[in-house]
Amino acid sequence: MTEEITDKKPSITIDGVQISVDELSERGKAIFGRLVRVINKEINAGLDLEEHRASKLHYENLIKAIYEEDNAPAINGEGEEESSSESDKDSE
């Protein structure tokens, strides 16, 4: 099912049958308008979903970086890791 809008009146192809809005009754035109609206909403929902997934990935990467930064081993001034026993002795 595809929607085609040209210089003429809008038309849509459903199951290989092209239907022009001009060929429809008033009731058909109203339903045609709703169908076009639903198609547009479907397209926008797909775009919204892509944006949500990109935002989610961004926040996942941020929280991962923060977690790794917060849990990085402490390094003393000589470039060696400070063991927990050394820091315990310092606090006494």
C-alpha positions in Angstrom: 0.0 0.0 0.0 1.5 3.3 -1.1 0.3 6.9 -1.2 0.9 9.0 -4.2 0.2 12.7 -4.3 0.8 14.5 -7.6 -0.5 17.7 -9.2 -3.8 15.9 -9.5 -6.0 14.7 -6.7 -4.4 12.3 -4.2 -4.5 8.6 -4.9 -3.5 5.5 -3.1 -2.6 2.0 -4.2 -4.0 -0.8 -2.1 -3.3 -4.4 -3.1 -2.3 -3.3 -6.6 -5.4 -1.2 -7.1 -4.9 2.5 -7.6 -7.7 4.5 -6.1 -8.1 8.3 -6.7 -9.9 10.3 -4.1 -12.0 11.7 -7.0 -13.4 8.3 -7.6 -14.8 8.0 -4.1 -18.2 9.0 -2.6 -18.3 11.5 0.3 -18.1 8.7 2.8 -15.1 7.2 0.8 -13.4 10.6 0.8 -13.7 10.9 4.6 -12.3 7.4 5.1 -9.5 8.2 2.6 -8.6 11.2 4.6 -8.4 9.1 7.8 -6.3 6.5 6.0 -3.9 9.2 4.9 -3.8 10.6 8.4 -3.0 7.1 9.9 -0.3 6.5 7.3 1.3 9.8 8.3 1.1 9.0 12.0 2.7 5.6 11.3 5.6 7.3 9.5 6.0 9.8 12.3 5.8 7.0 14.9 8.7 5.3 13.1 10.7 8.5 13.2 9.9 9.0 16.9 11.0 5.4 17.6 14.3 6.0 15.9 14.8 9.2 18.0 13.9 7.4 21.2 16.4 4.6 20.4 19.1 7.1 19.7 18.4 8.9 22.9 18.4 5.7 24.9 21.7 4.7 23.4 23.1 8.1 24.2 22.0 7.9 27.9 23.2 4.3 28.2 26.7 5.4 27.0 26.7 8.4 29.4 25.7 6.2 32.4 28.3 3.6 31.4 31.0 6.3 31.2 30.0 7.7 34.6 29.9 4.3 36.2 33.4 3.4 34.8 34.7 6.8 36.0 33.2 6.4 39.4 34.6 2.8 39.7 38.0 3.4 38.3 40.9 2.2 40.6 42.5 5.0 42.6 46.1 5.9 41.4 48.6 7.4 43.8 51.2 10.0 42.8 53.7 7.5 41.6 51.5 5.9 39.0 50.8 2.8 41.0 47.4 1.6 42.2 46.8 2.3 45.9 45.9 -0.9 47.7 43.1 -0.9 50.2 45.5 -2.0 53.0 47.8 1.0 52.3 44.8 3.4 52.5 43.7 1.7 55.7 47.1 2.3 57.3 47.0 6.0 56.2 43.7 6.5 57.9 45.0 5.2 61.3 
